[in-house]
Amino acid sequence: MVASAGNATTLISQQTEIVGDLYFTGTLEVEGKIKGNIFAHAETDCEIRIRENGFIQGDIRAPNIIINGIVEGDVYSTSQLELAAKGKVYGAVYYHLIEMVMGSELNGTLTHGIPQQMENEVTLFASSRSDPKDSTNTSEDKTPLPELLFNEE
């Protein structure tokens, strides 16, 4: 999987822990811990790689995902998903294309395709993301992103 969303690569190192949602473009390499949801920009070919020591407690929504660490949450891949030999997922997995290497674990459900609601919500993320510093935004434009992407039902 090759990310073509520019040359931007973000590394969350092994000694780093992030608490809160994370939004990215390009490539995201996770060797540390993230306790929150991860969102890739919808209109790019972003990639997230969870390394062997990486730990995610939250949902992941990205086109290309490689998991060789632990994910406790749902995974939504609109392009390619790879569960590497030491990858473990505890949650629902939604995918377009998937590769599972011997030794990987999935403890949850596996569903081919992305729920229609999620596709609509990702489009909202791509089209309504606005600069929070822009004072010309109306109150409608300042809806927090997690509410756009997560409709609790």
C-alpha positions in Angstrom: 0.0 0.0 0.0 1.4 3.3 -1.0 0.0 6.6 0.3 -0.2 9.3 -2.4 -1.6 12.1 -0.1 1.5 14.1 -0.4 4.8 13.1 1.3 3.5 13.8 4.8 4.4 11.1 7.3 3.4 11.4 11.0 5.1 9.1 13.5 3.6 8.4 16.9 6.7 7.0 18.6 6.8 4.1 21.1 7.1 6.5 24.1 4.1 8.6 23.1 0.5 8.4 24.2 -2.2 10.5 22.6 -5.6 10.8 24.3 -8.3 12.2 21.9 -9.3 11.9 18.3 -6.7 12.2 15.6 -7.3 13.4 12.0 -4.6 13.0 9.4 -3.6 13.0 5.7 -0.7 11.2 4.2 0.8 8.3 6.2 0.4 7.8 10.0 2.9 5.4 11.7 1.8 4.3 15.2 4.4 2.7 17.5 2.9 4.3 20.6 -0.6 4.4 22.1 -3.7 6.3 20.9 -6.8 6.4 23.0 -9.3 7.9 20.7 -10.7 7.5 17.2 -8.5 8.0 14.1 -9.8 9.5 10.9 -8.1 9.8 7.5 -9.1 12.5 5.1 -11.8 10.9 2.9 -10.7 12.2 -0.5 -7.1 11.1 -0.4 -5.2 7.8 -0.4 -4.1 7.9 3.2 -2.5 5.0 5.0 -2.2 4.1 8.7 0.3 1.6 9.9 0.0 0.2 13.4 3.4 -1.2 14.2 4.1 -4.2 16.5 4.2 -2.2 19.7 1.3 0.1 18.5 -1.9 0.2 20.5 -5.2 1.9 19.4 -8.2 2.1 21.7 -10.8 3.5 19.4 -12.2 3.3 15.9 -10.0 3.6 12.8 -11.5 5.0 9.5 -9.0 5.2 6.6 -8.6 3.9 3.1 -5.4 1.9 3.7 -4.7 0.2 7.0 -1.9 -2.1 8.1 -2.3 -3.6 11.6 0.7 -5.4 13.2 -0.2 -4.2 16.7 -3.4 -4.1 18.8 -6.6 -2.4 18.0 -9.5 -2.3 20.5 -12.3 -0.8 18.4 -13.9 -1.0 15.0 -11.9 -0.8 11.8 -13.3 0.7 8.5 -11.1 0.4 5.5 -12.4 1.8 2.2 -9.5 0.4 0.1 -7.1 -2.2 1.5 -6.7 -3.7 5.0 -3.8 -5.9 6.0 -3.7 -7.8 9.3 -0.1 -8.7 9.7 1.4 -11.6 11.7 1.2 -9.9 15.1 -1.9 -7.9 14.4 -4.8 -8.2 16.8 -8.3 -6.6 16.3 -11.0 -6.7 19.0 -14.0 -5.2 17.3 -15.9 -5.1 14.0 -13.9 -4.9 10.7 -15.4 -3.4 7.6 -13.3 -3.7 4.4 -13.1 -3.6 0.7 -10.0 -5.8 0.2 -8.4 -7.7 3.0 -5.2 -9.7 3.6 -4.8 -11.7 6.8 -1.4 -13.2 7.4 -1.0 -16.4 9.4 -0.8 -15.5 13.1 -3.1 -12.4 13.0 -6.2 -12.4 15.2 -9.7 -11.0 14.7 -12.0 -11.1 17.6 -15.2 -9.6 16.3 -17.1 -9.5 13.1 -15.8 -9.3 9.5 -18.0 -7.6 6.9 -17.2 -7.0 3.3 -18.1 -3.4 2.4 -18.5 -0.2 4.3 -21.9 0.7 5.8 -23.7 3.3 3.6 -24.0 5.6 6.6 -20.3 5.6 7.1 -19.6 6.5 3.5 -22.0 9.5 3.8 -20.3 10.6 7.1 -16.8 10.4 5.5 -18.0 12.6 2.7 -19.2 15.1 5.3 -15.8 15.1 6.9 -14.1 15.8 3.5 -16.6 18.5 2.4 -17.3 20.3 5.7 -13.9 20.4 7.4 -13.3 24.1 8.1 -10.6 26.1 9.8 -11.5 26.6 13.5 -9.6 29.9 13.5 -11.8 31.3 10.8 -14.2 33.7 12.5 -16.5 33.8 9.5 -17.7 30.3 10.1 -21.4 30.1 11.0 -22.5 28.0 14.0 -23.6 25.3 11.5 -20.0 25.1 10.2 -18.6 24.6 13.8 -20.2 21.3 14.4 -17.5 19.1 16.1 -16.1 16.5 13.7 -16.7 13.5 15.9 -20.5 14.3 15.8 -20.3 14.3 12.0 -18.6 11.0 11.9 -20.2 9.2 14.8 -24.0 9.2 14.9 -24.8 7.3 18.1 -27.9 5.3 17.5 
